Amino acid sequence: MNAADVAPDAQQARFPHELMYAAAQQYYMEDATQGDIAQRLGVSRATVSRLLTEARKQGIVEIKVHRSAALAEGPLADEVAQALGLERVFLVPKVSGPALGPWLAPGVARALAAVGLASGDVVLVSSGSTVYECAREGLGRFPGVTIAPAVGGQEEPQPWFQTNETTRILAERVGGVPAYLYAPALPGPELFYSLQHEPSVRRVMDLWAHAKCAIVGVGSPPLMRQMVPSLMPRDADSLREAVGDVCMRVYDRNGAPITYPGGERLVATNLEELRRIPAVIAVAVGAEKVLSIVAGARGGYFKQLVTDTPTAEGLVAAARQL
């Protein structure tokens, strides 16, 4: 048995540099398999995996992923921005698979880096699975930035409906400070009135007017979704005209706000507040959201967009027809 195979947890941080280099050189430069390397070095396959991990931690290995110029600020991104009247569009390759976060997070990270966030700045986050999944990925480090919900909590059990949870995760990932909103998204009349005077709730609501940035999802037409939030009444005639929503605020195909019963009690950033935030980054992907994105851009509810290339192509085509 090789010494490198003894007490792996204790050894992991103390591998000889020559051994880490040998494993890394063979794996990354010679395309050798971990099994081949284990046989050559006389160690176990598990040890090879730990050698490669430690080599990256120690700086022996540096991995760079070069982004295609056609994605970030290429012709298609410029075309989408011009067609929708947006300031910036950040593209990622075609999203595939059920998990959106790993695909969209690099685009969100580029968008956040361009905002120029500093300690004390406020970043709002909306509810929704897309923003929730992106928050769980690496979006950069912004120490001292305040992360706050743009929407209250909802009755649905999925974690992405609980904006406090998205706030907690994102603040932890970027090194920020979470500010939690202890209020339901659609309270009853009496509770809504009392929440306006609740100091902890009022502090977060006051942050909405001072936010420098917001990361928001774009909802597809409410009545076409498989899962409609319980706070939106399916039988409301007005929702038949709704093509999307941002922060649970719904709008029609022209971007004009739509009201629904109880909507006046919604605990969420309103659309006028969104328009005043310097950098609102919408994150959305999929053919079913093309009209929602176009209408939201027309309403001025976001000026930046993170999406994938197929959705971008659909946006350009839709903007020409509408």
RABELKA-V61739 format. One line per field, one symbol per residue. psi: psi as a letter, one per 40 degrees, with the letter a starting at -180 (. if undefined). burial: 1 if it has 16 or more other ideal C-beta (glycine too) atoms within 10 Angstrom, else 0. Layout:
BEGIN
psi = ???
burial = ???
END
This chain:
BEGIN
psi = hideehgdddddefihdddddddddddddefiidddddddefiidddddddddddddeedhhhhhhhhdedcfadddddddddefidihhiiihhiidhddddddddddddddedfiiheihhiiiiidddddddeiheihghehhhiieiiiidieideegdddddddddddefahihihgiidgiidddddddeehddddddddddeeidiihiihiihdeeidhhhdehhdehddedeheiihfehiiaeeehihiihedeehgihidddddehdghhhhiiideedddddddddefeieihhiiddddddddddddd.
burial = 0001000000100010001111110110000101001100101100110111011000011000000000111001101110110101111100100001101111111111001010001111111111111111101001001111111111000001111111111110110101111011111000010010000010011011001111111111110000011011000100100111111111111010110101101111101011001011111111001111111111101111111111110111011000
END
